[in-house]
């Protein structure tokens, strides 16, 4: 009798334990799945963009120095102003130079009178020689005096021209259009010809940007580019989000730098709003000419696993799967994928922040917004216009 009671007790305990172990499984199966935003990858025609750093340079820069020595009498510009070629900037004391000009003008007049007299004497000598009234030697002497007077007059005239130039150089004018810096020398100071830097002027009609492209990239993406083809580039200054400035390549060096394995290239940016300044740090972007179909996904959808990059895709029964990917070019908030994904794949757009591989989810289909990203050069003009409006 006791044996049957013990057996019944054991059976009751076993049933209770089995029931307790099954309750968590049933609860786990009944728990609602986590809702995750998912989207189908985009397939877009795109170009690879290459980014380089540079500093802007003005096509024309002048360190303004006087061409004569003298005393500064007047400064006629406002520091930092826009100046035009020919504008008067500095005026030197012109009185010593004017005196030299007056003296030489008098000497020229005297030499001209002496020359006129020598011409008359030479003509008279010719007539007298015909009548045998003077000797040949006397006639030749008068001809020689005429030539000396001509040479003397030419020398005085050359000195007068030089003195007039010196007088003209007392007015120091701008040699180019541009923006002028501060005056390094103030009124009342003496300046030396070709030595004293009065100020500097920088042309602002356009800006150059030099940058170096490595030989492999050039041969792969730009080997058919020439300066005459005006390959389009875009640029951003420090602190800007987009690339609002458009220019083109107008110079390609004639050799590869053997020390660095790079090719020096120059882009020019026309600018009429005085927004670009010489010496500014900038980033240059240019697109490879080849256009290919590429898989595009949000950059935030990409996770990092030690040295690998991966994406979570939605597999059978809405279970997330781990996919290794190779990253390509970045286009704003989007990223091209070179390998690992295919057309039609559905991914977790917010990445592995709250989920992981093997996890079942409740997918919430959304669309990937690509309206703010530029993939090909043909769409660049509209993007530039939009970026300029935001500035």
C-alpha positions in Angstrom: 0.0 0.0 0.0 2.8 2.3 0.9 4.5 1.6 -2.5 1.4 2.7 -4.4 1.3 6.0 -2.3 4.9 6.7 -3.0 4.5 6.1 -6.8 1.4 8.4 -6.9 3.4 11.1 -5.1 6.3 10.9 -7.5 3.9 11.1 -10.5 2.2 14.2 -9.0 5.6 15.9 -8.5 6.8 15.1 -12.0 3.6 16.4 -13.6 4.0 19.7 -11.6 7.6 20.1 -12.7 6.7 19.5 -16.4 3.9 22.0 -16.2 6.2 24.6 -14.7 8.9 24.1 -17.3 6.3 24.4 -20.2 4.9 27.7 -18.9 7.9 29.9 -19.7 8.1 28.3 -23.3 4.5 29.1 -23.9 5.0 32.6 -22.5 8.0 33.2 -24.7 6.1 32.0 -27.8 3.2 34.3 -26.9 5.4 37.4 -26.4 4.9 40.0 -29.3 7.8 40.3 -31.8 9.8 43.6 -31.8 8.8 45.9 -34.6 11.8 46.9 -36.8 12.0 49.3 -39.7 13.2 47.4 -42.8 13.6 48.5 -46.4 14.5 47.0 -49.8 18.0 48.1 -50.9 18.2 50.7 -53.7 19.8 50.1 -57.1 21.1 53.4 -58.5 23.4 54.5 -61.3 26.3 56.1 -59.5 29.8 57.5 -60.0 32.7 57.1 -57.6 33.6 60.4 -55.9 37.1 61.3 -54.8 37.9 63.9 -52.2 41.1 65.9 -51.8 42.2 68.6 -49.4 43.7 71.9 -50.6 44.2 75.6 -49.9 42.8 78.2 -52.2 45.3 80.4 -54.1 44.6 83.6 -56.0 45.6 83.6 -59.7 47.1 87.1 -59.2 48.9 88.3 -56.0 51.0 91.5 -55.8 53.4 92.6 -53.1 53.2 96.3 -54.0 56.6 98.1 -53.9 57.6 101.6 -55.2 59.6 101.9 -58.3 61.5 104.9 -57.0 62.7 106.0 -53.6 60.9 108.9 -51.9 58.7 110.3 -49.1 55.1 109.1 -48.7 52.9 112.2 -49.0 49.5 110.7 -49.1 47.6 107.3 -48.8 44.5 107.3 -50.9 42.8 103.9 -50.2 40.8 102.3 -47.4 42.3 99.2 -46.0 40.5 96.0 -47.1 38.7 97.7 -50.0 38.1 96.4 -53.5 40.4 98.3 -55.9 40.6 98.4 -59.7 43.6 98.4 -61.9 45.0 102.0 -62.2 43.5 103.3 -58.9 45.8 105.7 -57.1 47.0 104.1 -53.8 50.0 106.0 -52.6 51.4 109.4 -53.5 55.1 110.3 -53.0 56.5 113.8 -52.8 56.9 114.7 -56.4 58.8 118.0 -56.1 62.3 116.7 -56.5 61.3 114.7 -59.5 59.5 117.6 -61.1 62.6 119.7 -60.7 64.7 117.2 -62.5 62.1 117.1 -65.3 62.2 120.9 -65.6 66.0 120.9 -65.7 66.1 118.3 -68.4 63.4 120.0 -70.5 65.7 123.2 -70.5 68.7 121.1 -71.5 66.7 119.5 -74.3 65.7 123.0 -75.5 69.3 124.1 -75.4 70.5 121.0 -77.3 67.8 121.5 -79.9 69.0 125.1 -80.5 72.6 123.9 -80.8 71.4 121.2 -83.2 69.6 123.8 -85.3 72.7 125.9 -85.5 74.8 122.9 -86.4 72.4 122.0 -89.2 72.7 125.6 -90.6 76.5 125.5 -90.4 76.5 122.1 -92.2 74.3 123.4 -95.0 76.5 126.5 -95.4 79.6 124.3 -95.5 78.1 122.4 -98.4 77.6 125.5 -100.4 81.0 127.0 -99.6 82.7 123.7 -100.5 81.0 123.8 -103.9 82.5 127.3 -104.5 85.8 126.2 -103.1 85.5 128.8 -100.3 86.4 126.4 -97.5 88.5 123.3 -97.4 87.1 119.8 -97.2 88.4 119.4 -93.7 86.4 122.4 -92.5 83.3 121.0 -94.1 83.8 117.6 -92.5 84.3 119.3 -89.1 81.0 121.0 -89.3 79.3 117.7 -90.3 80.9 116.1 -87.3 79.6 118.9 -85.0 76.1 118.3 -86.4 76.3 114.6 -85.5 77.5 115.4 -82.0 74.6 117.9 -81.5 72.1 115.2 -82.7 73.6 112.7 -80.2 73.6 115.2 -77.4 69.9 116.0 -78.0 69.0 112.3 -78.1 70.8 111.7 -74.8 69.0 114.6 -73.1 65.6 113.4 -74.5 66.3 109.9 -73.1 67.1 111.4 -69.7 64.0 113.5 -69.9 61.8 110.4 -70.6 63.4 108.6 -67.6 62.8 111.6 -65.4 59.2 111.9 -66.5 58.7 108.2 -65.7 60.2 108.8 -62.2 57.7 111.7 -61.8 54.9 109.5 -63.0 56.0 106.8 -60.5 55.4 109.1 -57.6 51.8 108.1 -58.1 51.7 104.5 -57.1 48.7 102.8 -58.7 47.1 99.3 -58.4 48.5 96.9 -61.1 45.5 94.5 -60.8 41.8 94.3 -59.8 41.4 92.8 -56.3 41.2 93.3 -52.6 43.9 95.4 -50.9 45.4 94.7 -47.5 46.5 97.1 -44.9 49.1 99.8 -45.5 52.5 98.6 -44.1 54.0 102.1 -44.3 52.3 105.3 -43.2 52.4 108.9 -44.3 55.7 110.7 -43.8 58.0 107.6 -44.1 60.7 107.3 -46.7 60.5 104.2 -49.0 63.2 102.5 -51.1 62.7 101.5 -54.7 62.1 97.8 -55.1 62.6 97.0 -51.4 59.8 98.5 -49.3 56.6 96.5 -49.4 53.8 99.0 -49.2 50.8 96.6 -49.1 49.5 93.5 -50.9 46.7 93.0 -53.4 44.9 89.7 -54.1 42.7 89.2 -57.1 39.3 87.8 -56.2 37.7 87.2 -59.6 38.6 83.5 -59.4 40.5 81.1 -57.1 42.8 78.2 -57.9 42.9 75.0 -55.9 45.9 72.7 -56.4 45.6 69.0 -55.3 47.5 65.8 -55.9 45.9 62.6 -57.3 47.7 59.4 -56.8 48.8 57.6 -60.0 46.6 54.5 -59.6 43.5 56.6 -59.1 44.3 58.8 -62.1 45.0 55.9 -64.4 41.8 54.0 -63.3 39.3 56.9 -63.2 40.7 60.0 -65.0 43.2 58.9 -67.7 41.1 60.4 -70.5 40.7 63.8 -68.7 42.5 66.8 -70.2 42.6 70.5 -69.2 40.5 71.3 -72.3 37.8 68.9 -71.3 37.1 71.0 -68.2 36.3 68.1 -65.9 33.8 69.4 -63.3 34.6 69.5 -59.6 32.8 70.7 -56.5 34.2 72.3 -53.3 33.3 73.1 -49.7 35.0 75.4 -47.2 35.6 74.6 -43.6 32.4 74.4 -41.6 30.1 73.7 -44.6 28.1 70.6 -44.9 27.6 70.4 -48.6 29.7 71.2 -51.6 28.2 74.5 -52.8 30.9 75.7 -55.2 31.3 74.4 -58.7 34.5 74.7 -60.8 36.5 72.7 -63.4 40.0 71.4 -63.9 42.0 73.8 -66.0 45.6 72.5 -65.5 47.2 69.1 -65.4 50.9 68.8 -64.8 53.1 67.3 -67.5 54.6 64.5 -65.3 54.1 62.2 -62.3 56.0 63.2 -59.2 58.4 60.3 -58.9 58.9 61.0 -55.2 55.2 60.8 -54.2 53.6 59.0 -57.1 51.1 61.7 -57.6 50.0 64.0 -60.3 49.4 67.8 -59.6 46.1 69.1 -60.8 44.5 72.5 -60.6 40.8 73.5 -60.5 39.5 77.0 -61.0 36.4 78.4 -59.3 34.9 81.6 -60.7 33.5 83.8 -57.9 31.7 87.1 -58.1 30.3 87.3 -54.5 33.6 87.5 -52.8 32.9 84.4 -50.8 36.3 82.7 -51.5 39.5 83.9 -50.0 43.1 83.1 -50.8 44.6 80.8 -48.2 41.3 79.2 -47.2 41.3 75.4 -46.4 38.9 73.5 -48.7 37.9 70.1 -49.8 37.6 69.2 -53.5 35.4 66.4 -54.8 35.4 65.1 -58.4 33.5 62.2 -59.9 35.0 59.4 -62.0 33.5 59.4 -65.5 32.4 55.8 -65.4 28.8 55.3 -64.2 27.8 51.9 -62.8 24.7 50.3 -61.1 25.4 50.1 -57.4 23.5 48.8 -54.3 22.7 51.8 -52.0 21.7 51.6 -48.3 21.6 54.0 -45.4 25.0 54.4 -43.7 23.4 53.8 -40.3 22.3 50.3 -41.4 26.0 49.1 -41.4 27.4 47.5 -38.2 31.0 46.9 -37.2 32.2 43.5 -36.0 35.9 43.8 -35.2 37.5 44.4 -38.6 34.4 43.5 -40.6 31.4 45.5 -41.8 28.0 43.7 -41.8 24.3 44.3 -42.5 21.3 42.5 -41.0 19.0 41.2 -43.7 15.4 39.9 -43.3 15.4 36.2 -44.1 12.9 33.4 -44.0 10.1 33.7 -41.3 11.3 37.3 -40.7 14.4 36.1 -39.0 17.4 38.5 -39.2 20.5 37.2 -40.9 24.2 38.4 -40.7 25.7 39.5 -44.1 29.3 40.6 -44.5 29.6 43.6 -46.9 32.3 45.6 -48.6 31.7 49.3 -48.5 31.9 51.6 -51.4 31.5 55.4 -51.9 29.5 57.5 -49.5 26.7 59.7 -50.9 25.5 62.0 -48.1 23.8 59.7 -45.5 23.8 56.8 -47.9 26.5 54.3 -48.8 27.2 52.1 -51.8 27.9 48.4 -51.2 30.4 46.8 -53.5 29.6 43.2 -52.4 27.5 41.3 -49.9 24.1 42.4 -50.9 22.0 41.9 -54.1 18.9 43.5 -55.7 15.8 42.7 -53.7 17.5 42.2 -50.4 15.6 43.7 -47.4 17.7 45.1 -44.6 17.2 46.5 -41.1 17.6 50.2 -41.9 18.7 51.2 -38.4 21.4 48.6 -38.1 22.2 46.3 -35.2 21.4 48.9 -32.4 18.5 46.9 -30.9 18.5 43.6 -32.7 20.9 40.9 -33.7 21.4 37.9 -36.1 18.9 35.0 -35.6 16.3 37.3 -34.0 12.7 37.1 -35.3 11.1 40.5 -35.8 7.9 42.1 -36.9 9.1 44.0 -40.1 7.8 47.5 -40.7 8.5 48.3 -44.4 9.8 51.8 -45.1 11.4 53.5 -48.1 15.0 54.7 -48.3 15.1 58.5 -48.9 17.7 59.3 -51.6 16.4 62.7 -52.6 19.2 64.6 -50.8 22.1 62.6 -52.2 23.9 63.1 -55.5 24.9 59.9 -57.3 25.9 61.2 -60.8 27.4 64.3 -62.2 24.3 65.1 -64.3 22.3 65.8 -61.1 25.0 68.0 -59.7 23.7 71.4 -60.9 20.4 71.2 -59.1 22.1 70.0 -55.9 24.5 73.0 -56.1 21.6 75.4 -56.5 19.9 73.9 -53.4 23.1 74.0 -51.4 23.6 77.7 -52.2 20.1 78.6 -51.1 20.8 77.0 -47.7 23.9 79.2 -47.1 
